[in-house]
Amino acid sequence: MTAFIRALGGRLPPVALVLGGVTSIQFGAALAATLFSRAGPAGIAFLRVGLAAAILMLIVRPRPSDSSPAQLRLAALLGLALGGMNLCFYEALDRIPLGPAVTIEFIGPLSVAVAMSRRALDLLWVGLAAVGIVLLSGGLHGAHSGAGIAFAAMAGGLWALYIVINARAAAAFRGATGLALAMSVGGLAVAAPGIAGAGSALLSPSLLVLSIAVAVLGSAIPYSLETQALRRLRPGTFSVLMSLEPAVAALAGLVVLGQHLSSIQVLAIAFVVLASAGASRTGAPIPVEA
């Protein structure tokens, strides 16, 4: 698959590659949501992270003994952030629509980009994003939605933490060694709630196949497409395109899950997309999720 995507990357425009990656990851999230009734959000989070860890360990074959204690601690922290982020996001997705969940979560990387910028104009983007979140939150009612908003916000905070730690891990490890170790820790971190929530459903062959599809759509395909695109796009342009994620998530929620949004919620998502695009054009690029 990687070789096919690499060959495809040489033929398609880089903009199409980024949009393809964004579409893949959000429709992968929508597919994951359809599996919650079978294994629960924690169970699907465990399957996604655990399967991704298994694939990475087979490909990279890292040896923990080759890493220093400081490197292993860094990988462990990265894994905890990664596992927690996936778990919180799927818990949010079980309670609120995909578009709002991704929009609220996207505040994490937006905050990191603004913090790295030091430009006064970024205060405008922060204010615009804040208005969007307030409008979005006001359109989601009930204790169930309140918990969903909280989980999405926690996922965003963990995404921001993941970005900061991953920057250090990228400098400390060669290749994908750090990510493979971190993903393994992340899988172990969500194993207990995942097994408790899914039980014997984890042994279902059909569920495993669909979970592999979620992992491929949510990780393998978008990561490969984005890597190809980054070789041919400026970081600022890439970031603006990545800012479309909340809008694409709303589309995936409508097409796959039948989740209709009110005009106020659509406007709120548009505010956050505009804020993200503006911040990435005037300041630091919006970091991406692995």
C-alpha positions in Angstrom: 0.0 0.0 0.0 2.8 2.4 0.9 4.5 1.8 -2.5 1.2 2.4 -4.3 0.6 5.7 -2.4 4.2 6.8 -3.1 3.6 6.2 -6.8 0.2 7.9 -6.7 1.8 10.9 -4.9 4.0 11.5 -7.9 1.0 11.9 -10.2 -1.5 13.8 -8.2 -1.3 17.5 -7.3 0.0 18.0 -3.7 -3.3 19.8 -2.8 -5.2 16.7 -3.7 -2.9 14.6 -1.6 -3.6 16.7 1.5 -7.3 16.8 0.9 -7.2 13.0 0.4 -5.4 12.5 3.7 -7.9 14.8 5.6 -10.8 13.0 4.0 -9.4 9.6 4.9 -8.8 10.3 8.5 -12.2 11.9 9.1 -14.2 9.2 7.3 -12.1 6.7 9.2 -13.3 8.3 12.4 -16.9 8.1 11.1 -16.4 4.4 10.4 -15.1 3.9 14.0 -18.2 5.5 15.3 -20.3 2.9 13.6 -18.5 0.2 15.6 -19.2 1.7 19.1 -22.4 -0.3 19.4 -20.4 -3.5 19.1 -17.4 -2.7 21.4 -17.9 0.7 22.9 -15.7 3.8 22.3 -13.0 2.6 24.6 -12.9 -0.8 22.9 -12.5 0.7 19.5 -9.8 3.1 20.8 -7.9 0.1 22.2 -8.3 -1.8 18.9 -7.1 1.2 16.8 -4.1 2.0 18.9 -3.2 -1.6 19.7 -3.4 -2.7 16.0 -1.4 0.4 14.9 1.2 -0.5 17.6 1.4 -4.1 16.4 1.9 -3.0 12.8 4.6 -0.5 13.7 6.4 -3.0 15.9 6.5 -5.5 13.1 7.7 -3.0 10.6 10.2 -1.0 12.7 11.2 -3.8 15.1 12.6 -1.4 17.8 14.8 -2.8 20.6 14.1 -0.9 23.9 17.6 -2.0 25.1 19.1 0.3 22.5 17.4 3.3 24.0 18.6 5.3 27.0 16.3 5.6 30.1 15.7 9.2 29.1 14.5 8.2 25.7 12.3 5.5 27.1 10.7 8.0 29.5 10.0 10.3 26.6 8.5 7.5 24.5 6.3 6.5 27.5 5.0 10.1 28.0 4.3 10.3 24.3 2.4 7.0 24.4 0.3 8.1 27.3 -0.6 11.3 25.5 -1.4 9.4 22.3 -3.5 6.7 24.0 -5.4 9.2 26.1 -6.0 11.5 23.1 -7.6 8.6 21.1 -9.6 7.4 24.1 -11.0 10.8 24.9 -11.8 11.6 21.3 -13.8 8.4 20.8 -15.6 9.0 24.1 -16.5 12.4 22.7 -17.6 11.0 19.4 -19.9 8.6 21.2 -21.8 11.6 22.7 -21.6 14.5 20.2 -21.5 14.6 16.3 -18.2 14.2 14.5 -18.0 17.8 13.2 -18.3 19.5 16.6 -16.0 16.9 18.2 -13.2 17.5 15.8 -13.8 21.3 15.9 -13.4 21.4 19.7 -10.5 19.0 19.6 -8.8 21.2 17.0 -8.3 23.9 19.5 -5.3 21.9 20.8 -3.1 22.2 17.8 -4.4 25.8 17.1 -3.3 26.8 20.6 0.2 25.4 20.0 0.5 27.2 16.7 -0.6 30.5 18.3 1.8 30.0 21.2 4.7 29.4 18.8 3.8 32.5 16.8 4.3 35.6 19.0 2.3 37.8 16.6 -0.3 40.2 17.9 -2.6 39.4 15.0 -3.0 35.9 16.4 -5.1 37.3 19.2 -7.8 37.9 16.5 -7.7 34.2 15.5 -7.9 33.1 19.2 -11.0 35.4 19.6 -12.6 34.1 16.5 -12.0 30.5 17.5 -13.4 31.2 21.0 -16.6 32.6 19.5 -16.9 29.5 17.3 -16.5 27.2 20.3 -19.0 29.2 22.4 -21.6 29.0 19.6 -20.9 25.4 19.1 -21.2 24.5 22.7 -24.4 26.5 23.1 -26.0 24.4 20.3 -25.2 21.1 22.1 -27.6 20.5 25.0 -28.0 17.9 27.8 -25.7 16.1 30.2 -24.7 13.6 27.4 -23.5 16.5 25.2 -21.8 18.2 28.1 -19.7 15.1 28.7 -19.0 14.9 25.0 -17.7 18.5 25.0 -15.5 17.8 28.0 -14.0 14.7 26.4 -13.4 16.6 23.1 -11.7 19.4 25.1 -9.5 16.8 26.9 -8.6 15.2 23.6 -7.6 18.7 22.3 -5.4 19.3 25.4 -3.8 15.9 25.0 -3.3 16.6 21.3 -1.4 19.8 22.3 0.7 17.8 24.8 1.4 15.1 22.2 2.7 17.8 19.8 5.1 19.3 22.3 6.4 15.9 23.4 6.6 14.5 19.9 8.8 17.4 18.9 11.3 16.3 21.5 10.9 12.6 20.6 11.6 13.3 16.9 14.9 14.7 17.9 15.7 12.0 20.3 14.9 8.9 18.1 15.8 7.9 14.6 13.1 7.1 12.1 9.9 5.7 13.6 11.5 4.0 16.6 10.1 6.5 19.1 6.6 6.4 17.6 6.6 2.5 17.6 7.6 2.4 21.3 5.1 5.2 22.1 2.3 3.5 20.3 2.9 0.3 22.2 2.7 2.3 25.5 -0.5 4.0 24.3 -2.0 0.6 23.5 -1.2 -0.7 27.0 -2.6 2.5 28.5 -6.0 2.1 27.0 -6.1 -1.7 27.3 -7.9 -1.8 30.7 -10.8 0.5 29.7 -10.9 -1.0 26.3 -11.1 -4.6 27.5 -13.6 -3.7 30.2 -15.8 -1.9 27.7 -15.7 -4.4 24.9 -15.2 -7.8 26.6 -15.5 -10.8 24.3 -16.4 -8.6 21.4 -12.7 -8.0 20.9 -12.4 -11.5 19.7 -14.9 -11.0 16.8 -13.1 -11.6 13.4 -15.4 -9.1 11.6 -14.8 -6.5 14.2 -11.0 -7.0 13.9 -11.2 -6.6 10.1 -13.2 -3.4 10.4 -10.8 -2.1 13.1 -7.9 -2.7 10.8 -9.8 -0.6 8.2 -10.2 2.2 10.8 -6.4 2.0 11.5 -5.6 2.1 7.8 -8.0 5.0 7.0 -7.1 6.9 10.2 -3.3 6.4 10.2 -1.6 4.6 7.3 -3.2 6.4 4.3 -3.3 10.0 5.6 0.2 9.8 7.0 1.5 8.5 3.7 -0.4 11.1 1.7 0.7 14.0 3.9 4.3 12.9 3.8 4.2 13.0 0.0 2.4 16.4 0.0 4.9 17.9 2.4 7.7 17.3 0.0 6.0 19.5 -2.6 4.1 22.1 -0.5 5.2 25.0 1.7 4.4 24.4 5.4 2.0 27.4 5.4 0.0 26.1 2.5 -0.1 22.7 4.0 -1.4 24.1 7.3 -4.2 26.0 5.7 -5.4 22.9 4.0 -5.2 20.9 7.2 -7.4 23.6 8.8 -10.3 22.1 6.7 -10.4 19.1 9.0 -13.4 20.2 11.1 -15.4 21.0 7.9 -14.5 17.6 6.4 -15.4 15.9 9.7 -18.9 17.5 9.6 -19.3 16.2 6.0 -18.2 12.7 7.1 -20.7 12.8 10.0 -23.5 13.7 7.6 -22.6 11.2 4.9 -21.7 8.2 7.1 -23.6 8.8 10.3 -26.5 10.9 9.2 -25.6 13.7 11.6 -27.3 16.9 10.6 -26.0 20.2 12.0 -27.9 23.4 12.7 -27.0 26.6 10.9 -25.4 28.0 14.1 -23.2 24.9 14.4 -22.1 25.2 10.7 -21.3 28.9 11.3 -19.3 27.9 14.5 -17.3 25.3 12.6 -16.6 27.9 9.9 -15.3 30.4 12.5 -12.8 27.8 13.8 -11.7 26.8 10.3 -11.1 30.5 9.5 -9.2 31.0 12.7 -7.0 28.0 12.1 -6.3 29.0 8.5 -5.6 32.6 9.6 -3.2 31.5 12.4 -1.3 29.1 10.1 -0.9 31.9 7.4 0.3 34.6 9.8 2.1 32.5 12.3 3.4 29.0 13.0 1.9 26.1 11.0 -0.9 24.0 12.5 0.8 20.8 13.7 -0.7 17.5 12.5 -1.7 14.4 14.4 0.1 11.1 13.8 
